Amino acid sequence: MNAPIPTIAFELNGRSVEALPHETLIEVAAREGIAVPRLCYKEGMAPAGNCRSCVVEVAGERVLAASCCRTPVAGMQVRTDSARALAAQKMVLELLQADMPETGYTRRNEVDLWAARLGVGKPRFAPSRRQPPPDLSHAAIAVNLDACIQCTRCVRACRDEQVNDVIGLALRGQDAKIVFDQDDPMGASTCVACGECVQACPTGALMPARDAALAVPDRQVDSVCPYCGVGCQLTYQVKDNRILYVEGRQGPANAGRLCVKGRYGFDYAHHPQRLTTPLVRREGMSKAGDFVMDPARVLEVFREASWEEALALAGGGLARIRDGHGGAALAGFGSAKGSNEEAYLFQKLVRTGFGTNNVDHCTRLCHASSVAALLEGIGSGAVSNPVMDVLRAEVIVVIGANPTVNHPVAATWIKNAVKAGARLVVMDPRRSELARHAHRYLQFKPDTDVALLNAMMHVIVGEGLVDQGFIADRTLGYEELARNVAGYSPEAMAPLCGIDAETIRYVARLYATSKASMILWGMGVSQHVHGTDNARCLIALSLMTGQIGRPGTGLHPLRGQNNVQGASDAGLIPMMLPDYQRVDNPAARARFEQAWGVALDPQPGLTVVEVMDAIDAGQVRGMYIMGENPAMSDPDANHARAALARLEHLVVQDIFLTETAYLADVILPASSFPEKNGTFTNTDRLVQLGRQAIDPPGQARQDLWIIQQMAQRLGLDWHYGSVADVFDEMRRTMPSIGGITWERLEREGAVVYPCTQEGDAGQPVVFTERFPREGGRARFVPADIIPAAERPDADYPMVLITGRQLEHWHTGSMTRRAAVLDAIEPDPVALLHPLDLERLGVQPGDTVTIASRRGEVVLYARADDGSPVGAVFVPFCYYEAAINRLTNAALDPFGKIPEFKYCAVRLTPGGTVAAQGSYGGGQILAGMAQLAT
């Protein structure tokens, strides 16, 4: 047992209290229910002690002490309420008030709140400083430094918490002021609009733009962020069924932090383009022709329908195909943005109502290869350790990922760990912002992951840095792997991967010999034809060094969308029933047949890209798509669009008229994230409760209701009374969450799985003693170099890399309808190294045409010295420059994931960027406004 922590006894306001070591006086006072003014102090931040509003009197000392910085000693006598202390506290507040504007910028000006609490009246003093003008140059944040008290909470939020290093305190004395970068306007600075400074500011000097903080909400709703897999908890401030603004909440994954999307990307739910009425394609209206939709023809293409008619047509059309051609003629795509309960019911509908396993979702386009390798080698597709375990690691390896863009709050924990002494190794063909914090940055050549990783393993094996005990006790297949990497010396691989041999050796030794090394990776690893091999190498690295199964170690594929982990857990994949029980396993299938009362198909279904090929072959004739947009997200998107248009019957359930919905026969208007209750599982395996904050608009309906209505029209007798009923069925069929009850989630908000018994705490770190494979042992799987399916040549000499950007998410259907996000990044951009721009004769801001063997798009060029020479990076969120029209549909043979991260392209100067299509202010806005009306 751990020895009890010794405490310090002292006197506070005449009574005896005890403090823990390093606990400050202000923290002890708060625990004891004693209110001490504080302005520069904020819980969780390093103390500054510069406002002096928290001063207290210590017996025997000449000067008053700042209680936020002072720790007690045994026998100390402290008064927070002595005449001297109170007089000083009031004077500080009065002096600060004298320099502040009479009209505030927030309803929660902490100077005014403390002044009222202490009875400080109107200031007796004249203003003593020159007041700066407002800075309204930023789309998200208003800067009113006339309200600034220079508490430096914004500086510490930016520097210490988010580690963006944008905000500083410049000059001295009366001229001292808060600055952004080199005293730039905030809108011209490197600010990433995470809003941490806004959340920290006590006076309104930094506030949400357009006076949002002055609005008075009628209620607050605690929920979860709808974007990436980090799973940040937040609070919606709601009035009159509208979200006014969002604040970060103290969740296990974010501790109050948010990014620009989580804080400012909420108003898409109120966008006038929301679908509010069921729509049915008019008779004789062809899906063929130019994909760009004329806004004048929206109401010609679709007509409004009642729910009864739309559901009858939607379900009836699918049932007719099923009955006439068999269940294999149907397929369903669910959503990683919906809840666990929606994912579970959707896959259950496909399996029991369609009679097929042709069900998939966007994990096929993100981490399917990672999951395939993890299931094969470890026995589980889930992460071994939470992101925040980087704070317990000595060495952190980030490969093929850009967390500062894709998982910004997770990136803050990595940066915090580096500031605390951890050594960060970043490996990526593109130099990200995180690389400036790296101990070593390895900018390897695209498509050479296996060469680099095998060379590292060659060093570890050759120099005897393996953990022999771990290998002997907990693994299989090491000898075969050791023989395989013997031919991958750093000297041989250096010319291939572009990293010198000594650097490879250094990083290999660093990873292998630290007390705790952790690997995090993203789609730069997974989205290749050799993505499974890439992940196999990472798994082997951790196994051969014993860097797994302990805090601060392990393997963490960073999940992309907010519920891609939960949707996969719930069985929204074609070869797995819920909880990763294979459909071709008779025992597993029997358990679900008993639970669901229906015979199940024993054949694994088709994946996302395979479904499109099956449509071409006439095998799949009808589809039900909920919340996915394959017309934008699939590789070789022209092919995907043509396939979807060829379907006999397409039902789309969504909140906007997406590119996919435009090809539908029936469109069912659904609920957005803040309009529903449900559970969502983040990248850490944390099951969290999302709560409904607003009602759906018009006739839009809850997704769970729509799925049940569709099920009934397919002959299923479903009558779930609530979301809790669905979750209860899930926990009865999924052992990993069997111990999590709905009541516990309502009480605690979040529980990590595995949690097999009620009352269990859950397991943040797994594989501590055994792996969930037969015999409890993990397996090494050797990998050899496999080149990309398409290489640059004389006709297409450059490499295209696709991905996401900070302000926009996935296909942009939500974020490009969020006013702040679209204002910050409104136009499609291609990121090129300055040398490539010079070679092309293109200036930043000029247009370039990018062509592959499958199509071409036109975008605006942006200089990016982080991009390797000879490569171009393009986000895939822009309809008017849909980059997935160019990408290669070649598949990884194991994970069946497309090669999004590598194809050959040609760039030429010039071209005209297409009209914006279906997004904010764009080509379809007028037509969609008619529908909204």
Solvent accessible surface area in square Angstrom, and as a share of the most:
residue,aa,sasa,rsa
1,M,244,1.09
2,N,149,0.76
3,A,84,0.65
4,P,122,0.76
5,I,117,0.60
6,P,102,0.64
7,T,65,0.38
8,I,43,0.22
9,A,51,0.40
10,F,7,0.03
11,E,62,0.28
12,L,2,0.01
13,N,31,0.16
14,G,50,0.48
15,R,106,0.39
16,S,95,0.62
17,V,8,0.05
18,E,93,0.42
19,A,1,0.01
20,L,84,0.42
21,P,53,0.33
22,H,168,0.75
23,E,26,0.12
24,T,16,0.09
25,L,4,0.02
26,I,1,0.00
27,E,67,0.30
28,V,0,0.00
29,A,1,0.01
30,A,58,0.45
31,R,125,0.46
32,E,58,0.26
33,G,69,0.66
34,I,24,0.12
35,A,50,0.39
36,V,1,0.00
37,P,4,0.02
38,R,51,0.18
39,L,0,0.00
40,C,1,0.01
41,Y,24,0.09
42,K,64,0.27
43,E,146,0.66
44,G,76,0.73
45,M,17,0.08
46,A,58,0.45
47,P,70,0.44
48,A,43,0.33
49,G,7,0.07
50,N,70,0.36
51,C,18,0.11
52,R,107,0.39
53,S,0,0.00
54,C,1,0.01
55,V,8,0.05
56,V,1,0.00
57,E,45,0.20
58,V,7,0.04
59,A,60,0.46
60,G,91,0.88
61,E,61,0.27
62,R,203,0.74
63,V,82,0.47
64,L,30,0.15
65,A,10,0.07
66,A,8,0.06
67,S,1,0.01
68,C,0,0.00
69,C,64,0.38
70,R,71,0.26
71,T,55,0.32
72,P,5,0.03
73,V,92,0.53
74,A,83,0.65
75,G,61,0.59
76,M,14,0.06
77,Q,89,0.40
78,V,1,0.01
79,R,95,0.35
80,T,9,0.05
81,D,63,0.33
82,S,23,0.15
83,A,88,0.69
84,R,106,0.39
85,A,0,0.00
86,L,59,0.29
87,A,62,0.48
88,A,26,0.21
89,Q,2,0.01
90,K,78,0.33
91,M,76,0.34
92,V,27,0.15
93,L,0,0.00
94,E,14,0.06
95,L,90,0.45
96,L,38,0.19
97,Q,35,0.15
98,A,12,0.09
99,D,26,0.13
100,M,22,0.10
101,P,41,0.25
102,E,165,0.74
103,T,109,0.64
104,G,29,0.27
105,Y,50,0.19
106,T,17,0.10
107,R,95,0.35
108,R,111,0.40
109,N,12,0.06
110,E,42,0.19
111,V,0,0.00
112,D,66,0.34
113,L,97,0.48
114,W,28,0.10
115,A,2,0.02
116,A,79,0.61
117,R,160,0.58
118,L,31,0.15
119,G,64,0.61
120,V,23,0.13
121,G,52,0.50
122,K,163,0.69
123,P,39,0.25
124,R,170,0.62
125,F,79,0.33
126,A,81,0.63
127,P,93,0.58
128,S,78,0.51
129,R,50,0.18
130,R,175,0.64
131,Q,78,0.35
132,P,48,0.30
133,P,110,0.69
134,P,85,0.53
135,D,31,0.16
136,L,125,0.62
137,S,62,0.40
138,H,21,0.09
139,A,30,0.23
140,A,1,0.01
141,I,0,0.00
142,A,9,0.07
143,V,3,0.02
144,N,12,0.06
145,L,26,0.13
146,D,22,0.11
147,A,1,0.01
148,C,15,0.09
149,I,21,0.11
150,Q,51,0.23
151,C,10,0.06
152,T,18,0.11
153,R,9,0.03
154,C,12,0.07
155,V,11,0.06
156,R,7,0.03
157,A,0,0.00
158,C,9,0.06
159,R,102,0.37
160,D,41,0.21
161,E,27,0.12
162,Q,5,0.02
163,V,3,0.02
164,N,28,0.14
165,D,69,0.36
166,V,9,0.05
167,I,13,0.07
168,G,22,0.21
169,L,83,0.42
170,A,30,0.23
171,L,116,0.58
172,R,215,0.78
173,G,66,0.63
174,Q,110,0.49
175,D,71,0.37
176,A,15,0.12
177,K,70,0.30
178,I,5,0.02
179,V,13,0.08
180,F,8,0.03
181,D,41,0.21
182,Q,162,0.72
183,D,82,0.42
184,D,50,0.26
185,P,74,0.46
186,M,2,0.01
187,G,39,0.38
188,A,74,0.57
189,S,18,0.12
190,T,96,0.56
191,C,29,0.17
192,V,55,0.31
193,A,2,0.01
194,C,13,0.08
195,G,1,0.01
196,E,10,0.05
197,C,7,0.04
198,V,12,0.07
199,Q,49,0.22
200,A,2,0.02
201,C,19,0.11
202,P,3,0.02
203,T,1,0.01
204,G,0,0.00
205,A,4,0.03
206,L,3,0.02
207,M,19,0.08
208,P,20,0.12
209,A,13,0.10
210,R,171,0.62
211,D,87,0.45
212,A,24,0.19
213,A,10,0.08
214,L,72,0.36
215,A,31,0.24
216,V,84,0.48
217,P,26,0.16
218,D,86,0.44
219,R,103,0.38
220,Q,113,0.50
221,V,17,0.09
222,D,55,0.28
223,S,1,0.00
224,V,5,0.03
225,C,10,0.06
226,P,8,0.05
227,Y,2,0.01
228,C,13,0.08
229,G,1,0.01
230,V,5,0.03
231,G,3,0.03
232,C,9,0.05
233,Q,10,0.04
234,L,1,0.01
235,T,15,0.09
236,Y,4,0.02
237,Q,2,0.01
238,V,0,0.00
239,K,80,0.34
240,D,109,0.56
241,N,63,0.32
242,R,127,0.46
243,I,8,0.04
244,L,43,0.22
245,Y,15,0.06
246,V,6,0.04
247,E,39,0.18
248,G,15,0.14
249,R,54,0.20
250,Q,145,0.64
251,G,7,0.06
252,P,73,0.46
253,A,7,0.05
254,N,0,0.00
255,A,39,0.30
256,G,4,0.03
257,R,21,0.08
258,L,1,0.00
259,C,12,0.07
260,V,1,0.01
261,K,2,0.01
262,G,3,0.03
263,R,9,0.03
264,Y,14,0.05
265,G,1,0.01
266,F,32,0.13
267,D,37,0.19
268,Y,2,0.01
269,A,4,0.03
270,H,37,0.17
271,H,29,0.13
272,P,73,0.46
273,Q,0,0.00
274,R,6,0.02
275,L,3,0.01
276,T,21,0.12
277,T,21,0.12
278,P,0,0.00
279,L,2,0.01
280,V,11,0.06
281,R,26,0.09
282,R,96,0.35
283,E,173,0.77
284,G,83,0.80
285,M,47,0.21
286,S,78,0.50
287,K,36,0.15
288,A,87,0.67
289,G,68,0.66
290,D,116,0.60
291,F,35,0.15
292,V,61,0.35
293,M,5,0.02
294,D,62,0.32
295,P,26,0.16
296,A,72,0.55
297,R,89,0.33
298,V,1,0.00
299,L,64,0.32
300,E,91,0.41
301,V,2,0.01
302,F,0,0.00
303,R,80,0.29
304,E,94,0.42
305,A,10,0.07
306,S,61,0.39
307,W,23,0.08
308,E,111,0.50
309,E,60,0.27
310,A,0,0.00
311,L,2,0.01
312,A,50,0.39
313,L,74,0.37
314,A,0,0.00
315,G,0,0.00
316,G,31,0.30
317,G,3,0.03
318,L,0,0.00
319,A,14,0.11
320,R,156,0.57
321,I,5,0.02
322,R,57,0.21
323,D,106,0.55
324,G,58,0.56
325,H,98,0.44
326,G,32,0.31
327,G,15,0.14
328,A,70,0.54
329,A,4,0.03
330,L,0,0.00
331,A,0,0.00
332,G,0,0.00
333,F,3,0.01
334,G,0,0.00
335,S,6,0.04
336,A,0,0.00
337,K,37,0.16
338,G,4,0.03
339,S,0,0.00
340,N,6,0.03
341,E,0,0.00
342,E,3,0.01
343,A,3,0.02
344,Y,0,0.00
345,L,0,0.00
346,F,0,0.00
347,Q,0,0.00
348,K,13,0.06
349,L,0,0.00
350,V,0,0.00
351,R,3,0.01
352,T,15,0.09
353,G,2,0.02
354,F,2,0.01
355,G,40,0.38
356,T,4,0.02
357,N,3,0.01
358,N,8,0.04
359,V,0,0.00
360,D,0,0.00
361,H,0,0.00
362,C,1,0.01
363,T,8,0.05
364,R,10,0.04
365,L,8,0.04
366,C,2,0.01
367,H,3,0.01
368,A,6,0.05
369,S,0,0.00
370,S,0,0.00
371,V,20,0.11
372,A,28,0.22
373,A,0,0.00
374,L,3,0.02
375,L,43,0.22
376,E,59,0.27
377,G,2,0.02
378,I,1,0.00
379,G,22,0.21
380,S,26,0.17
381,G,1,0.01
382,A,10,0.07
383,V,0,0.00
384,S,2,0.01
385,N,0,0.00
386,P,23,0.14
387,V,6,0.04
388,M,56,0.25
389,D,6,0.03
390,V,0,0.00
391,L,79,0.39
392,R,149,0.54
393,A,10,0.08
394,E,78,0.35
395,V,3,0.02
396,I,0,0.00
397,V,5,0.03
398,V,1,0.00
399,I,0,0.00
400,G,4,0.04
401,A,9,0.07
402,N,27,0.14
403,P,0,0.00
404,T,19,0.11
405,V,32,0.19
406,N,23,0.12
407,H,8,0.04
408,P,15,0.10
409,V,4,0.02
410,A,0,0.00
411,A,1,0.00
412,T,1,0.00
413,W,19,0.07
414,I,0,0.00
415,K,5,0.02
416,N,21,0.11
417,A,2,0.02
418,V,33,0.19
419,K,111,0.47
420,A,91,0.70
421,G,60,0.58
422,A,13,0.10
423,R,110,0.40
424,L,0,0.00
425,V,1,0.00
426,V,1,0.00
427,M,1,0.00
428,D,18,0.09
429,P,18,0.11
430,R,35,0.13
431,R,107,0.39
432,S,16,0.10
433,E,71,0.32
434,L,1,0.00
435,A,5,0.04
436,R,119,0.44
437,H,28,0.12
438,A,24,0.19
439,H,59,0.26
440,R,90,0.33
441,Y,48,0.18
442,L,1,0.01
443,Q,68,0.30
444,F,4,0.02
445,K,101,0.43
446,P,28,0.18
447,D,11,0.06
448,T,24,0.14
449,D,2,0.01
450,V,5,0.03
451,A,2,0.01
452,L,0,0.00
453,L,1,0.00
454,N,1,0.00
455,A,0,0.00
456,M,2,0.01
457,M,1,0.00
458,H,40,0.18
459,V,1,0.01
460,I,0,0.00
461,V,39,0.22
462,G,66,0.63
463,E,69,0.31
464,G,56,0.54
465,L,45,0.22
466,V,17,0.10
467,D,57,0.29
468,Q,116,0.52
469,G,42,0.40
470,F,27,0.11
471,I,14,0.07
472,A,67,0.52
473,D,100,0.52
474,R,32,0.12
475,T,7,0.04
476,L,66,0.33
477,G,23,0.22
478,Y,28,0.11
479,E,110,0.49
480,E,89,0.40
481,L,2,0.01
482,A,20,0.16
483,R,166,0.61
484,N,32,0.16
485,V,1,0.01
486,A,66,0.51
487,G,59,0.57
488,Y,24,0.09
489,S,29,0.18
490,P,0,0.00
491,E,96,0.43
492,A,50,0.39
493,M,15,0.07
494,A,18,0.14
495,P,94,0.59
496,L,88,0.44
497,C,0,0.00
498,G,43,0.41
499,I,15,0.08
500,D,81,0.42
501,A,19,0.15
502,E,104,0.47
503,T,31,0.18
504,I,0,0.00
505,R,50,0.18
506,Y,61,0.23
507,V,0,0.00
508,A,0,0.00
509,R,85,0.31
510,L,22,0.11
511,Y,1,0.00
512,A,12,0.09
513,T,89,0.52
514,S,17,0.11
515,K,161,0.68
516,A,8,0.06
517,S,0,0.00
518,M,0,0.00
519,I,1,0.01
520,L,0,0.00
521,W,0,0.00
522,G,5,0.05
523,M,23,0.10
524,G,17,0.17
525,V,0,0.00
526,S,0,0.00
527,Q,10,0.05
528,H,8,0.03
529,V,15,0.09
530,H,3,0.01
531,G,0,0.00
532,T,1,0.01
533,D,8,0.04
534,N,0,0.00
535,A,0,0.00
536,R,19,0.07
537,C,2,0.01
538,L,1,0.01
539,I,4,0.02
540,A,1,0.01
541,L,3,0.02
542,S,0,0.00
543,L,0,0.00
544,M,0,0.00
545,T,10,0.06
546,G,4,0.04
547,Q,3,0.01
548,I,2,0.01
549,G,5,0.05
550,R,96,0.35
551,P,60,0.37
552,G,0,0.00
553,T,0,0.00
554,G,0,0.00
555,L,3,0.01
556,H,0,0.00
557,P,0,0.00
558,L,2,0.01
559,R,8,0.03
560,G,1,0.01
561,Q,1,0.01
562,N,5,0.03
563,N,0,0.00
564,V,3,0.02
565,Q,3,0.01
566,G,1,0.01
567,A,0,0.00
568,S,7,0.05
569,D,8,0.04
570,A,0,0.00
571,G,0,0.00
572,L,0,0.00
573,I,8,0.04
574,P,0,0.00
575,M,41,0.18
576,M,14,0.06
577,L,1,0.01
578,P,0,0.00
579,D,27,0.14
580,Y,46,0.17
581,Q,28,0.12
582,R,97,0.36
583,V,1,0.01
584,D,65,0.33
585,N,67,0.34
586,P,93,0.59
587,A,59,0.46
588,A,2,0.02
589,R,41,0.15
590,A,53,0.41
591,R,135,0.49
592,F,4,0.02
593,E,50,0.23
594,Q,159,0.70
595,A,57,0.44
596,W,23,0.08
597,G,65,0.63
598,V,51,0.29
599,A,87,0.67
600,L,14,0.07
601,D,42,0.22
602,P,58,0.37
603,Q,118,0.52
604,P,54,0.34
605,G,13,0.13
606,L,52,0.26
607,T,1,0.01
608,V,4,0.02
609,V,9,0.05
610,E,39,0.18
611,V,0,0.00
612,M,2,0.01
613,D,72,0.38
614,A,5,0.04
615,I,5,0.03
616,D,65,0.33
617,A,65,0.51
618,G,39,0.37
619,Q,113,0.50
620,V,3,0.02
621,R,77,0.28
622,G,0,0.00
623,M,0,0.00
624,Y,0,0.00
625,I,0,0.00
626,M,7,0.03
627,G,31,0.30
628,E,17,0.08
629,N,11,0.05
630,P,3,0.02
631,A,0,0.00
632,M,2,0.01
633,S,8,0.05
634,D,1,0.01
635,P,4,0.03
636,D,27,0.14
637,A,0,0.00
638,N,58,0.30
639,H,54,0.24
640,A,1,0.01
641,R,22,0.08
642,A,46,0.35
643,A,0,0.00
644,L,0,0.00
645,A,28,0.22
646,R,132,0.48
647,L,10,0.05
648,E,96,0.43
649,H,14,0.06
650,L,0,0.00
651,V,0,0.00
652,V,0,0.00
653,Q,1,0.00
654,D,16,0.08
655,I,17,0.09
656,F,1,0.00
657,L,4,0.02
658,T,3,0.02
659,E,4,0.02
660,T,0,0.00
661,A,0,0.00
662,Y,29,0.11
663,L,3,0.02
664,A,0,0.00
665,D,28,0.15
666,V,3,0.02
667,I,0,0.00
668,L,0,0.00
669,P,0,0.00
670,A,2,0.02
671,S,5,0.03
672,S,3,0.02
673,F,14,0.06
674,P,2,0.01
675,E,1,0.01
676,K,11,0.05
677,N,63,0.33
678,G,0,0.00
679,T,0,0.00
680,F,5,0.02
681,T,4,0.02
682,N,2,0.01
683,T,0,0.00
684,D,15,0.08
685,R,2,0.01
686,L,18,0.09
687,V,2,0.01
688,Q,1,0.01
689,L,7,0.04
690,G,1,0.01
691,R,68,0.25
692,Q,52,0.23
693,A,1,0.01
694,I,3,0.02
695,D,84,0.44
696,P,30,0.19
697,P,40,0.25
698,G,66,0.63
699,Q,77,0.34
700,A,3,0.02
701,R,85,0.31
702,Q,55,0.25
703,D,5,0.03
704,L,17,0.08
705,W,89,0.31
706,I,0,0.00
707,I,0,0.00
708,Q,22,0.10
709,Q,32,0.14
710,M,0,0.00
711,A,0,0.00
712,Q,60,0.26
713,R,66,0.24
714,L,6,0.03
715,G,68,0.65
716,L,23,0.12
717,D,120,0.62
718,W,20,0.07
719,H,139,0.62
720,Y,38,0.15
721,G,70,0.67
722,S,56,0.36
723,V,27,0.16
724,A,27,0.21
725,D,65,0.34
726,V,0,0.00
727,F,1,0.00
728,D,51,0.27
729,E,20,0.09
730,M,3,0.01
731,R,40,0.15
732,R,163,0.59
733,T,20,0.12
734,M,2,0.01
735,P,85,0.54
736,S,20,0.13
737,I,9,0.05
738,G,16,0.15
739,G,0,0.00
740,I,0,0.00
741,T,23,0.13
742,W,33,0.12
743,E,112,0.50
744,R,25,0.09
745,L,0,0.00
746,E,95,0.43
747,R,168,0.61
748,E,91,0.41
749,G,9,0.09
750,A,16,0.12
751,V,4,0.03
752,V,14,0.08
753,Y,14,0.05
754,P,35,0.22
755,C,2,0.01
756,T,68,0.39
757,Q,116,0.52
758,E,114,0.51
759,G,68,0.66
760,D,57,0.30
761,A,87,0.68
762,G,14,0.13
763,Q,89,0.40
764,P,67,0.42
765,V,23,0.13
766,V,12,0.07
767,F,19,0.08
768,T,76,0.44
769,E,148,0.66
770,R,143,0.52
771,F,0,0.00
772,P,67,0.42
773,R,58,0.21
774,E,166,0.75
775,G,65,0.62
776,G,6,0.06
777,R,76,0.28
778,A,0,0.00
779,R,89,0.33
780,F,5,0.02
781,V,29,0.16
782,P,34,0.21
783,A,5,0.04
784,D,74,0.38
785,I,73,0.37
786,I,75,0.38
787,P,80,0.50
788,A,6,0.05
789,A,58,0.45
790,E,20,0.09
791,R,120,0.44
792,P,47,0.30
793,D,59,0.31
794,A,104,0.81
795,D,91,0.47
796,Y,31,0.12
797,P,71,0.45
798,M,6,0.03
799,V,13,0.07
800,L,0,0.00
801,I,13,0.07
802,T,3,0.02
803,G,8,0.07
804,R,11,0.04
805,Q,18,0.08
806,L,21,0.10
807,E,20,0.09
808,H,1,0.00
809,W,7,0.02
810,H,23,0.10
811,T,4,0.02
812,G,0,0.00
813,S,23,0.15
814,M,23,0.10
815,T,0,0.00
816,R,1,0.01
817,R,8,0.03
818,A,0,0.00
819,A,65,0.51
820,V,13,0.07
821,L,0,0.00
822,D,24,0.12
823,A,62,0.48
824,I,54,0.27
825,E,17,0.07
826,P,53,0.33
827,D,64,0.33
828,P,3,0.02
829,V,7,0.04
830,A,0,0.00
831,L,25,0.13
832,L,0,0.00
833,H,34,0.15
834,P,55,0.35
835,L,104,0.52
836,D,2,0.01
837,L,6,0.03
838,E,131,0.59
839,R,142,0.52
840,L,25,0.13
841,G,63,0.61
842,V,6,0.03
843,Q,123,0.55
844,P,80,0.51
845,G,50,0.48
846,D,61,0.32
847,T,28,0.16
848,V,0,0.00
849,T,18,0.10
850,I,0,0.00
851,A,8,0.07
852,S,7,0.05
853,R,114,0.41
854,R,55,0.20
855,G,22,0.21
856,E,95,0.43
857,V,7,0.04
858,V,23,0.13
859,L,0,0.00
860,Y,72,0.27
861,A,4,0.03
862,R,91,0.33
863,A,46,0.36
864,D,27,0.14
865,D,107,0.55
866,G,3,0.03
867,S,1,0.01
868,P,21,0.13
869,V,90,0.52
870,G,26,0.25
871,A,2,0.02
872,V,1,0.00
873,F,14,0.06
874,V,0,0.00
875,P,1,0.01
876,F,25,0.10
877,C,3,0.02
878,Y,0,0.00
879,Y,18,0.07
880,E,11,0.05
881,A,0,0.00
882,A,1,0.01
883,I,1,0.00
884,N,4,0.02
885,R,73,0.27
886,L,0,0.00
887,T,0,0.00
888,N,21,0.11
889,A,31,0.24
890,A,28,0.22
891,L,47,0.24
892,D,1,0.00
893,P,83,0.52
894,F,109,0.45
895,G,2,0.02
896,K,60,0.26
897,I,0,0.00
898,P,0,0.00
899,E,0,0.00
900,F,10,0.04
901,K,24,0.10
902,Y,9,0.03
903,C,1,0.00
904,A,0,0.00
905,V,0,0.00
906,R,94,0.34
907,L,12,0.06
908,T,59,0.34
909,P,78,0.49
910,G,30,0.29
911,G,43,0.42
912,T,120,0.70
913,V,25,0.15
914,A,53,0.41
915,A,59,0.45
916,Q,44,0.19
917,G,1,0.01
918,S,4,0.03
919,Y,2,0.01
920,G,18,0.17
921,G,61,0.58
922,G,18,0.17
923,Q,59,0.26
924,I,7,0.03
925,L,57,0.29
926,A,67,0.52
927,G,0,0.00
928,M,2,0.01
929,A,38,0.30
930,Q,91,0.41
931,L,12,0.06
932,A,38,0.30
933,T,151,0.88
